[in-house]
Amino acid sequence: MLSRCARTSGFSMIAVTGALIIIGLLMVGALHLVLDHNRRAALSADRALAMHEAEAALAAAECEIAIATDTPGREGCQAELDAARIAALDPVTLAGFVPQQCGQDSARRGLCWPKEGDSVETLSGLLLDERNAILLPPPADDNWRQPAHRARYVIEPIRDALLGQWIHANASRAPVLFRITAVGFGTDEAVNVRLQTVYRSRGTEP
């Protein structure tokens, strides 16, 4: 028979081992929580960066159209456009837009005209192909978070949904607006934000 001391010692070993197992499980759980929190924080920061980049691309596209069409734009809009680019963005002639194509030369770059039922993202390959889009300059090197890819945008002509006011104004042509699709990336290229807006230039007003 085991002595009382041996029995007590054996029970203590079991109790200590059990306590260590519980402590270990708690520590593993805490570690998982910390790692999950870090992943969520990094993802949130990445998404915020992608949103910032996409908004900057959207603003740059609006600025470009405003200057090309002599439409009052937002404060601080100072894009420099040559005569060929201004002609390409003419809302009356749509000289820079070719149906079912995206322009890749300097005057027509980023100007896309998808076929009916298609999307400009599919036509331009906006997430994968830089040749079909207007790229924003890279962020300053002192930024502590750098996006995986430069923000970009494309512009497409679309019909004006508000046909009533055009009929009332006895317009001689079908109204055309510009739709801008912009994409920004986080530090992880899988994290991206896509934004769209419709821009009515001065030349398309009834």
C-alpha positions as CSV (number, residue, x, y, z in Angstrom):
1,M,0.0,0.0,0.0
2,L,1.1,3.5,-0.8
3,S,1.9,5.7,2.1
4,R,-0.2,8.9,2.7
5,C,2.8,11.0,1.6
6,A,3.1,9.2,-1.7
7,R,-0.7,9.5,-2.3
8,T,-0.5,13.2,-1.5
9,S,2.5,13.7,-3.8
10,G,0.7,11.9,-6.7
11,F,-2.4,14.0,-6.3
12,S,-0.3,17.1,-6.3
13,M,1.4,16.1,-9.5
14,I,-2.0,15.5,-11.1
15,A,-3.3,18.9,-9.9
16,V,-0.2,20.8,-11.1
17,T,-0.3,19.0,-14.5
18,G,-4.0,19.9,-14.9
19,A,-3.4,23.5,-13.9
20,L,-0.5,23.7,-16.4
21,I,-2.7,22.3,-19.1
22,I,-5.4,24.8,-18.4
23,I,-2.9,27.7,-18.3
24,G,-1.5,26.5,-21.6
25,L,-4.9,26.4,-23.2
26,L,-5.7,29.9,-21.9
27,M,-2.4,31.2,-23.3
28,V,-3.0,29.6,-26.7
29,G,-6.5,31.1,-26.7
30,A,-5.1,34.6,-25.8
31,L,-2.4,34.3,-28.5
32,H,-5.1,33.5,-31.1
33,L,-7.1,36.5,-30.0
34,V,-4.0,38.8,-30.3
35,L,-3.1,37.4,-33.7
36,D,-6.7,37.8,-34.9
37,H,-6.8,41.3,-33.6
38,N,-3.6,42.1,-35.4
39,R,-5.0,40.6,-38.6
40,R,-8.2,42.6,-38.3
41,A,-6.3,45.8,-37.6
42,A,-3.9,45.3,-40.6
43,L,-6.9,44.5,-42.8
44,S,-8.7,47.6,-41.6
45,A,-5.7,49.8,-42.3
46,D,-5.2,48.2,-45.7
47,R,-8.8,48.9,-46.6
48,A,-8.5,52.5,-45.4
49,L,-5.4,52.9,-47.6
50,A,-7.3,51.4,-50.6
51,M,-10.3,53.7,-50.0
52,H,-8.0,56.7,-49.8
53,E,-6.3,55.8,-53.1
54,A,-9.6,55.1,-54.9
55,E,-11.0,58.5,-53.8
56,A,-7.8,60.2,-55.0
57,A,-8.2,58.5,-58.4
58,L,-11.9,59.5,-58.6
59,A,-11.0,63.1,-57.8
60,A,-8.2,63.1,-60.4
61,A,-10.6,61.9,-63.1
62,E,-13.2,64.5,-62.2
63,C,-10.5,67.2,-62.3
64,E,-9.4,66.0,-65.8
65,I,-12.9,66.0,-67.2
66,A,-13.7,69.4,-65.6
67,I,-10.7,71.1,-67.2
68,A,-11.2,69.3,-70.6
69,T,-14.9,70.4,-70.8
70,D,-14.5,73.8,-69.1
71,T,-16.7,72.8,-66.3
72,P,-16.3,74.4,-62.9
73,G,-14.4,71.8,-60.8
74,R,-13.5,71.3,-57.2
75,E,-11.0,73.6,-55.6
76,G,-7.4,72.8,-56.2
77,C,-8.0,71.1,-59.5
78,Q,-4.9,71.9,-61.7
79,A,-4.5,69.1,-64.2
80,E,-2.5,70.0,-67.3
81,L,-4.0,68.6,-70.5
82,D,-2.8,69.0,-74.1
83,A,-5.1,69.8,-77.0
84,A,-5.4,66.1,-78.1
85,R,-6.6,65.0,-74.7
86,I,-9.1,67.9,-74.5
87,A,-10.5,66.9,-77.9
88,A,-10.6,63.2,-76.9
89,L,-12.8,64.1,-73.9
90,D,-15.2,66.3,-75.9
91,P,-18.7,65.3,-74.6
92,V,-20.3,66.2,-78.0
93,T,-18.1,64.4,-80.4
94,L,-16.7,61.7,-78.0
95,A,-13.6,61.7,-80.3
96,G,-11.5,59.7,-77.9
97,F,-14.0,56.9,-77.4
98,V,-14.1,53.9,-79.8
99,P,-17.0,51.3,-79.3
100,Q,-15.9,48.1,-77.6
101,Q,-12.3,49.4,-77.1
102,C,-10.1,51.1,-74.5
103,G,-7.6,53.7,-75.7
104,Q,-4.0,53.1,-75.0
105,D,-2.2,56.0,-76.7
106,S,-1.5,59.1,-74.7
107,A,-4.5,61.1,-75.9
108,R,-7.0,58.2,-75.4
109,R,-5.6,56.3,-72.5
110,G,-8.2,55.3,-70.0
111,L,-11.2,56.1,-72.3
112,C,-13.3,53.0,-72.7
113,W,-16.6,52.3,-74.4
114,P,-17.9,48.8,-73.5
115,K,-20.6,47.2,-75.6
116,E,-24.2,47.0,-74.4
117,G,-24.5,44.7,-71.4
118,D,-20.7,44.6,-70.8
119,S,-18.9,46.3,-68.0
120,V,-16.0,48.8,-68.3
121,E,-14.1,46.7,-65.7
122,T,-14.3,43.6,-67.9
123,L,-13.3,45.5,-71.0
124,S,-10.4,47.4,-69.4
125,G,-9.2,44.6,-67.1
126,L,-8.9,47.4,-64.5
127,L,-7.5,45.4,-61.7
128,L,-4.9,43.5,-63.8
129,D,-3.9,45.6,-66.9
130,E,-2.3,49.0,-66.3
131,R,-2.2,49.7,-70.1
132,N,-5.9,50.6,-70.3
133,A,-6.1,53.0,-67.4
134,I,-4.8,56.3,-66.2
135,L,-2.4,55.7,-63.3
136,L,-2.0,58.1,-60.4
137,P,1.6,59.1,-59.5
138,P,3.1,56.8,-56.8
139,P,2.7,58.0,-53.2
140,A,5.7,59.7,-51.6
141,D,8.4,57.4,-50.4
142,D,8.0,58.7,-46.8
143,N,4.5,57.2,-46.5
144,W,4.8,54.3,-44.1
145,R,2.2,52.3,-45.9
146,Q,2.7,51.8,-49.7
147,P,-0.1,50.4,-51.9
148,A,0.7,47.2,-53.8
149,H,-0.3,49.0,-57.1
150,R,-0.8,52.5,-58.1
151,A,-4.4,53.8,-58.1
152,R,-6.1,54.1,-61.5
153,Y,-9.2,55.0,-63.3
154,V,-11.1,54.7,-66.6
155,I,-13.8,56.9,-68.1
156,E,-16.7,55.7,-70.2
157,P,-19.6,57.5,-71.9
158,I,-23.1,56.6,-70.8
159,R,-26.6,57.7,-71.7
160,D,-28.3,60.3,-69.5
161,A,-31.1,58.6,-67.6
162,L,-33.0,61.9,-67.2
163,L,-34.3,62.0,-70.8
164,G,-37.4,64.0,-69.8
165,Q,-35.6,67.3,-69.3
166,W,-33.8,66.9,-72.6
167,I,-37.1,66.3,-74.5
168,H,-38.5,69.3,-72.7
169,A,-35.5,71.4,-73.8
170,N,-35.9,70.3,-77.4
171,A,-32.4,68.8,-77.5
172,S,-31.1,67.9,-80.9
173,R,-29.0,64.9,-79.8
174,A,-29.0,62.1,-77.2
175,P,-27.4,63.2,-74.0
176,V,-24.1,61.6,-72.9
177,L,-22.5,61.6,-69.4
178,F,-19.2,60.4,-68.2
179,R,-19.0,57.5,-65.8
180,I,-15.7,57.2,-63.8
181,T,-14.6,53.8,-62.4
182,A,-11.6,54.1,-60.0
183,V,-9.6,51.5,-58.1
184,G,-7.3,51.8,-55.1
185,F,-5.2,49.1,-53.5
186,G,-3.9,48.3,-50.1
187,T,-0.5,47.0,-49.2
188,D,-1.9,43.5,-50.0
189,E,-3.0,43.5,-53.7
190,A,-6.0,41.4,-52.8
191,V,-7.4,44.3,-50.8
192,N,-8.9,46.8,-53.2
193,V,-11.7,49.3,-53.3
194,R,-13.6,50.2,-56.5
195,L,-15.6,53.4,-56.7
196,Q,-17.9,54.8,-59.4
197,T,-19.4,58.2,-60.0
198,V,-21.3,59.8,-62.9
199,Y,-20.0,63.2,-64.1
200,R,-22.2,65.7,-66.0
201,S,-20.0,68.1,-67.9
202,R,-21.0,71.6,-68.9
203,G,-21.1,70.5,-72.6
204,T,-23.8,68.0,-71.9
205,E,-26.2,70.4,-70.1
206,P,-29.6,70.9,-71.9
